[in-house]
Amino acid sequence: MAGFKLKTRKAAAKRFRKATANGKIVRSKGAHGHFLSKRGQKARTSQGTTYVHDSNFEQVNKLVPSLGAKRKRSKFLKNLINKAAAAPAAAE
């Protein structure tokens, strides 16, 4: 039985362009389209990019499945494994 294709929301694809190797989604900051003359030099030059917050990660990832962003929890899992291995040794 064939599944259905995951389609990208084009409006979201324009806002979220890429994913990092660590599984974060990059987004651009707002309020830098026009009316920049009344802002200070620091505010104009510090437009830059930032990352999508963890609370919105799943929502954005569903809108743009072509990014292939996956949250990596390697440090978290390593800590769990180390704690599990240390627990039986401490019990003895």
C-alpha positions in Angstrom: 0.0 0.0 0.0 1.5 3.3 -1.1 1.7 6.2 1.3 1.2 9.8 0.5 3.9 12.3 -0.4 5.0 14.9 2.2 4.4 18.2 0.6 6.3 21.3 1.6 4.4 24.5 2.5 5.9 27.0 0.2 5.4 30.0 2.5 7.3 28.2 5.2 10.0 27.1 2.8 10.8 30.7 2.1 11.2 31.5 5.8 13.1 28.4 6.9 15.8 27.8 4.4 18.2 25.2 5.9 18.9 22.9 8.8 22.3 22.6 10.5 24.2 19.4 11.1 23.2 19.5 14.7 19.5 19.3 13.7 18.5 22.9 14.3 16.4 24.9 11.8 17.8 28.3 10.8 15.4 31.3 10.5 15.9 34.9 9.7 15.1 37.7 12.2 12.2 40.0 11.5 11.8 43.8 11.4 14.5 44.4 8.8 12.4 45.0 5.6 11.9 48.7 5.6 12.0 51.8 7.9 15.7 51.1 8.6 16.7 54.8 8.4 15.2 55.5 11.8 17.1 52.6 13.5 20.6 52.8 14.8 23.6 51.4 13.0 23.8 48.4 15.3 20.2 47.5 14.8 20.7 47.7 11.0 23.8 45.6 10.8 22.7 42.9 13.3 20.0 41.4 11.2 21.5 38.0 10.9 19.9 34.6 11.6 18.9 32.6 14.6 17.4 29.2 15.3 13.8 28.0 15.6 12.9 27.5 19.3 12.5 24.0 20.6 8.8 24.6 21.4 8.1 25.3 17.7 10.5 22.7 16.2 8.0 20.0 15.5 5.5 22.4 13.9 8.1 23.9 11.5 9.5 20.5 10.7 6.1 19.3 9.6 5.7 22.4 7.4 9.0 21.9 5.7 9.8 18.2 5.6 12.3 18.6 2.8 14.8 20.2 5.3 15.2 16.8 7.0 15.9 18.4 10.3 16.2 15.9 13.2 16.8 16.9 16.7 19.9 15.1 17.9 20.1 14.2 21.5 23.4 12.5 21.6 24.7 14.1 24.8 21.5 13.4 26.6 21.5 9.7 25.5 25.1 9.3 26.4 24.4 10.6 29.9 21.5 8.2 30.3 23.6 5.2 29.2 26.4 6.2 31.6 24.0 6.6 34.5 22.4 3.2 33.7 25.8 1.6 33.6 26.9 3.2 36.8 23.7 2.3 38.8 24.4 -1.5 39.0 28.0 -0.9 39.9 27.0 1.5 42.7 24.5 -1.0 44.0 27.1 -3.7 44.6 
